[in-house]
Amino acid sequence: MRPTKYQLRARRKRRIRAKVAGTPERPRLSVYCSLMRVYAQIIDDVAGKTLTAVSSKAGQKNIAAATKVGETIAKKAKELKISAVVFDRNGRKYHGRVKALADAARNAGLRF
């Protein structure tokens, strides 16, 4: 039987997370897109702590909302004196909302 799209995404996620890990010097920027919202959080995997997190408002689920989340997460990272991160797209394809968030974070000064 053919795997479902959720099983394929979980497989991609495991493959990515095997290679990507956040450190105190360069934490992980994890992106999650649900049907209703876009979430981003910066995580220190060594300590097992979320340093900061941002989500879009209810009802905003388009590329403009993802761009706003990317700008906000970059601003919060600068407040925490974080300039470089490792990008974790969470098994999603790098286009649409994920790409918009990443581009906005880069334009706001976050390096990855």
C-alpha positions in Angstrom: 0.0 0.0 0.0 1.2 3.5 -0.8 2.2 5.7 2.1 0.0 8.7 2.9 1.2 12.3 2.5 1.4 12.5 6.3 3.6 9.5 6.5 5.8 10.9 3.7 6.1 14.2 5.6 7.0 12.4 8.8 9.7 10.5 7.0 11.2 13.7 5.6 11.0 15.3 9.0 13.0 12.5 10.6 15.6 12.7 7.8 16.0 16.5 8.3 16.1 16.3 12.1 18.9 13.7 12.0 21.1 16.3 10.4 19.8 19.6 11.9 20.3 20.4 15.6 20.3 23.7 17.5 23.2 24.7 19.7 23.5 27.7 22.1 25.6 29.5 19.6 23.4 28.7 16.6 19.9 27.6 17.7 17.3 25.9 15.4 14.5 28.0 13.8 11.6 25.5 13.5 8.7 26.4 11.2 5.2 24.8 11.4 2.3 25.6 9.1 -1.2 24.4 10.2 -4.3 25.1 8.1 -5.1 28.1 10.2 -1.8 29.6 11.4 1.9 29.8 10.8 4.2 29.1 13.8 8.0 29.7 14.2 10.1 29.0 17.3 13.8 29.3 18.1 15.0 26.2 20.0 18.2 25.4 21.8 18.3 21.6 21.4 21.3 21.1 23.8 19.3 22.6 26.7 16.0 21.4 25.4 14.5 24.9 25.7 12.4 27.1 23.4 14.0 30.5 23.5 11.3 32.4 21.7 8.2 31.7 19.6 5.8 33.6 17.3 2.5 32.7 15.6 0.2 34.4 13.1 -3.2 35.7 14.3 -6.3 33.6 13.8 -7.7 33.8 10.3 -4.4 34.8 8.8 -3.1 31.9 6.9 -1.5 33.3 3.8 1.9 34.3 2.6 1.5 37.8 4.1 1.0 36.3 7.6 4.1 34.1 7.1 6.1 37.2 6.1 5.0 39.0 9.3 5.9 36.0 11.4 9.4 35.9 9.8 10.0 39.5 10.5 8.8 39.2 14.1 10.9 36.1 14.9 14.0 37.8 13.5 13.3 40.9 15.7 12.9 38.7 18.8 16.1 36.8 18.0 18.0 40.1 17.7 16.7 41.0 21.2 18.1 37.8 22.5 21.4 38.5 20.7 21.0 35.7 18.2 22.3 36.5 14.8 22.6 33.0 13.2 20.2 30.0 13.2 19.8 26.6 11.6 16.6 26.4 9.5 14.2 23.5 10.1 11.4 23.4 7.6 9.8 20.5 9.5 9.4 18.2 6.6 7.5 20.8 4.5 8.5 21.8 1.0 10.5 25.0 0.7 8.0 27.1 -1.1 4.9 29.2 -0.3 4.5 30.1 3.4 7.8 28.4 4.5 9.8 30.3 1.9 8.1 33.6 2.7 8.9 33.2 6.4 12.5 32.3 5.6 13.0 35.2 3.2 11.4 37.7 5.7 13.7 36.5 8.5 16.7 36.8 6.3 15.8 40.3 5.2 15.3 41.3 8.8 18.9 40.3 9.5 18.8 36.6 10.6 21.6 34.5 9.0 21.0 30.9 7.9 
